[in-house]
């Protein structure tokens, strides 16, 4: 048990140190400055992955995923959705800010598109790009597919699945993987059912993997919901999906 704790601590420390190699990238949405991060392997003509972070903005989970994906041979860009001066400091402000983009989905889709352009500028192969997102970012991954942005596939990891029922269910050309925790209280049964209906009506290539005994943020080591076994399985499923669509 003690050895496992020491190993886990060592791995976490190494990931934090390695994530310091991520390079800051500033870009714009009109007058709003955005501050993303990119891995150190830019310009190598590799497949690319865009990471959409959770509702408090760029966090350690996103950074760790980026550096781990770099080791797998991907150029990775972490998007800044909110912009400089707008990063939430607590759950209340995060809910309010994320809620704005969920309601104003076209603004969210625009910020995702701008981040994709930055990923392309990093030298990645433009025809081999995927998007993965956590929590609020998982909602963004689905919005990427709904907007039919030019990516091969998206992964929504414990993301919000709901969409305003007033919106049409349009054709979806992007491959979709949803990694859903079975005990996620933030997702209503009707949201889950409506997403399946949306993907079927959109004639999408989709799959949903549900993880047992898992609450909302089951993949985040810093969360009380963390389930290490299911988190590892979800990560392996993500890697398998990315290998299928990008390599």
N, C-alpha and C positions, 0 to 999 in steps of 0.2 A: 504494500500500500504506500509506504513512504517512498519507495523507488518510483512508483507511478507518479506521485505528486512532484517529485524532483524532476522527472523526465518532462512532465507537462509544463512545469515552470520554466525549464530550460528551453523547450520548444517555443513557448510564448515569448520569452526574452529574445531568442534568436530572430523570431518573426518581427518583433518591434524594432530591433536593430537593423534588420534587412529592409524594413519599410522606410527607414530613414533615407534609403537610396532613391526613393521616389522623387521625381523632379517636379517642382511647381510650374504650372502653365497658366498664364493669365489670358483671358479672352473676353469678348464683349457680347452683350445683348443690348444693342442700342447704347445707352449711357451707363448701363449696369455692368460693373466689372464682375467677372466670374473667375474663380480660382480653383482649377483642377489639378490633378496629379497624374504623371505618366511614368511608366517603368523606364528603366535605364537602357533598354535594348531597342531604342528607337532607330529607325532608318535601316532595319535589317530585312524588310520585305517579308514579314511573318504575318500569320493570321492575327486578327485583332479582337479584343474584347473590351466593351464599354461596361463599366460598373456604375450602377445607380445606387447610391447609398441610402441608408434608412432615414427616418424622419428628422433626426438631429443633424443631418449633413454628414460630411466625410468623417468616418470613425475608424477605429482600429480594425473592425471586422472587414471593412472595405479595403483597407491598406494591406491586411494580411492576405486577403483573397488575391489582390493585385500581384503581390510578390510571389505568391504560390503559383499563380498562372504564368508569370514570367518564367519560372523554372520549368513549366510545361511547354514553353516555346511560343508564348503569345505576347504580343505587345498590348499593354493594358492602359486604359485611360479611365480615371475616376472622375465622374462629372460633378460639377458644382451646380446644383439646381437653383438654390436660393440666391446666391450672389453675395458679394462682400457687404458686410453691414447688416445682413439679414439672417445670420445663422442662429437658430433657436438655442436658448440656454437652459431650458427646462421642458418637461413634458407638455405643459400647458401651451407654451409658445410654439412648440413643435407641432402639436395637434392643430393649432390655428393656421400655421404657415403651410403645413402639408395639406390641410383641408382646402386651402385656397387653390392649390394646384390640382387637387382632385376634382374640384368643382369647375375650375377653368382649365380643362384638360388640354385645350389647344396651346395654352401658354406652357404647359408641362411638355407637350410634344415638341414645341419649338426649342426649349432648353435642351431636350434630349438630342434633337437634330444638330444643334450647335456643338454639343459635345462630340457627336459622331464626326463632325467635320474636323475637330481637333485631333481625334484619333487617326483619321485619314492623313492629316498633315504630319503625323509622327512617322510616316513611312510604312504603315501597315498595308497589307494587300486589301484594296477597297472592296473586292468581291468576296472576301472571306472575313466577315465581321459578325460578331454576335453580341447580344446585350444580356447581362445578368443584373438582377436587382434584389435588394433585401428590404422587406417590410414596405415602406412607402416606395422604395425603389423597385420592389416587386410589382407594385401597381404601375410604375413607369415602364417596366418591361412589357406589360400587357398593352399599355398605351402605344408603345413602339410598334407592336404588331397591329393594333387597331388603325394606326396611321399609315401602315404599310411602308414604314421607313426602310431604306435599302440595307437590310441586314438579313443574314441567312437564318437566324433563329434567336429566340429569347428564352431566358430562364427566370421565372418568377419564384423567389424563395420567401416563404411565409408572407406573401404579398396580399394586399387588399384585392379582392376579386370582383367587387361590386362595380357596376356601371349604371349610369342613369338610364332608366328604362325608356326614356324619351329618345335616346340615341338609337340610330338604326344598327342592325347587325349586318355589317358589310362583309364583302369577301376579304379573306385574310391569306396573304401569300407567304407569310413568315411561319416557320416551324416553331412550335410552342411546347415548352416543358414547364409545368407547374409543380413545385415541390411544396406540398401542403401539410402542415402539422394537424394531426387528427383532432386535437383538443384546443384548436385556436378559437377562442371565444369572440374574437373580433370579426370572424367570418360567419355570416348567417347561412343556414341551409339553403335559403332561396338564392343567395348570392352565388353559391357553388353551383346550383342547378342552372341558374341563368347564364353562368359562364360556359357551361357545357353546351347549352342551347346556342349561345352566341358562336362558339367555335364550330359547332356542327353546321349552323346556317351559313357561316362564313367559309365552309368547305376547307377548314384549316387542317394541317397535319399537327395533331396535338396529343399530348399525354399528360396525365396527372398522377403523381406518386404521392401517396398519403403515408405519413410516418406515425406509427403508434406511440402512445404515451408521450406525446409531444405538444407543448403549448406554443404560443405565438413565436417567440424569438429563440426557438430551439437550437439554432445554429451558432448563436453568439456566446462565446465563452464568458463574457462579462455579464450575461443575463442570468437571473434566477431560474429561467426556463430552459437553460442549456441542457441538452441531452447529447452527451458526447458520442454515443453509439449511433444515434440517428443522424447527428450532424456529419459524422464520417460517411455514412451511407449516402446522405444527400450530396456531399462533395463529390463522391465517386460517381454518382449519377450525373452530376453537372459535367465532370470531366469526360464521361462517356458520350454525352450529348454533344459537347463541343468538338470532340474528336470526329464524331459522325458527320457533323455539318461543316467543319472547317478544314479538316485534313484529308 
